[in-house]
Amino acid sequence: MDGSGGLTPLGRIGRSAAVAAGLVLTAQPLRAQTPAPADGGYTLGSGLRLGSSGVRLGGYLATDWEKAKGEDAVFTFDDLSLFVFGDVGPRVRFFVEVEDSKFWRVSGGRSNVEHHADLERLYLDYLHNDLLKVRVGKFLTPVGTWNEIHPDPLTWTVSRPLASYATFPAFTTGVQAYGTVAGDSRDVDYNVYVQANPCLQCSTGDRQTERMVGGRVRVRRDRLEVGVPLMHYVDRLSRDSVTLAGVDLLARAGAFEARGEATVGRVMRESRADADSEYAYYLQGLYALTERHFIVARQERARSRDGDTWTGWTVGGLYRPHPAVSLKLEFQSATGRFPIGEAGTGNRVLAGFGVLF
């Protein structure tokens, strides 16, 4: 047995990626999860400690390249994100994320710079115990397995499935209670959140709201995780009233991983009494060829509240030379239309590079 403890290639990279994801999701210093850098040095993906202040700097960088059939190739400096986080006493921590997205594009020999700086997250956490934590501020809405850990270096494909962001507000400005009920054979995670105020910098996300209440329960047992979210929100622009339910799944067996999400919403229009429906889902399979090389395939479909439908197929490969670094290549074929997000049509090739620092 080697130092990996007998884990499969997917298990080893999954464990390492989870450590890196801890920086993004919980904003806690990673010294308890990874070996401490010698002499106060720096480890890629763990953030940089600012002296003895308890404050760290981190973030990520992502670029992508896209070539659709019959169109010029487009290179995009997609994301440059900065994290500032740390502890304020033994039970309180803070997290701030500022991001500049899609600010440099090169296509057809032409270059365009247009900054889109956003305040993605700004919150305080009160850590009472494992069972009860309270978050106040602007945070990622806990729906599915993708939205809370979506930085490019930690995901498996360049493109993002519509079900992971296009049918609900990806950000919440409000209050959230969350925690874990530990058991002998399984753990149960819960989130309950409410927003009753204007969103903080509403330009972030494709859906925005000023009123929302929701929750999620996720059961984790060995290599299987199943989550069920439920929410009600009022769209800030259209004033549509939406009740949304869903399910998400993550299962691992040896070198194979399956993950998927589905959401379905009942949409009440402000202008009429009858209701419309909206749904989206994806199912994705991943196979670890080695500790660093992976192949992935995904099928997804979405129907908007206006009756538009979109269907997509994606196949690709991923190389992780380090848990915090990713190189991706994928082919996507899609038909139909979806008015929210970046759902393309026809055939396209995508490539991406990302690093968590």
Sequence and secondary structure as in RCSB ss.txt:
>XXXX:A:sequence
MDGSGGLTPLGRIGRSAAVAAGLVLTAQPLRAQTPAPADGGYTLGSGLRLGSSGVRLGGYLATDWEKAKGEDAVF
TFDDLSLFVFGDVGPRVRFFVEVEDSKFWRVSGGRSNVEHHADLERLYLDYLHNDLLKVRVGKFLTPVGTWNEIH
PDPLTWTVSRPLASYATFPAFTTGVQAYGTVAGDSRDVDYNVYVQANPCLQCSTGDRQTERMVGGRVRVRRDRLE
VGVPLMHYVDRLSRDSVTLAGVDLLARAGAFEARGEATVGRVMRESRADADSEYAYYLQGLYALTERHFIVARQE
RARSRDGDTWTGWTVGGLYRPHPAVSLKLEFQSATGRFPIGEAGTGNRVLAGFGVLF
>XXXX:A:secstr
  TTTT  HHHHHHHHHHHHHHHHHT   STTTS   GGG   TTS EE TTSSEEEEEEEEEEEEEETTS  EE
EEEEEEEEEEEESSSSEEEEEEEEEEEEEEEETTEEEE   EEEEEEEEEEE  SS EEEEEEEE   TTTGGG 
 GGGSS SS  GGGTTTS SEEEEEEEEEEEE SS EEEEEEEEE S  SSTTSSSS EEEEEEEEEEEEETTEE
EEEEEEEEEETTT  EEEEEEEEEEEEETTEEEEEEEEEEEEE SS SSEEEEEEEEEEEEEESSSSEEEEEEEE
EEE TTS EEEEEEEEEEEEEETTEEEEEEEEEEEE  SSS    EEEEEEEEEEE 
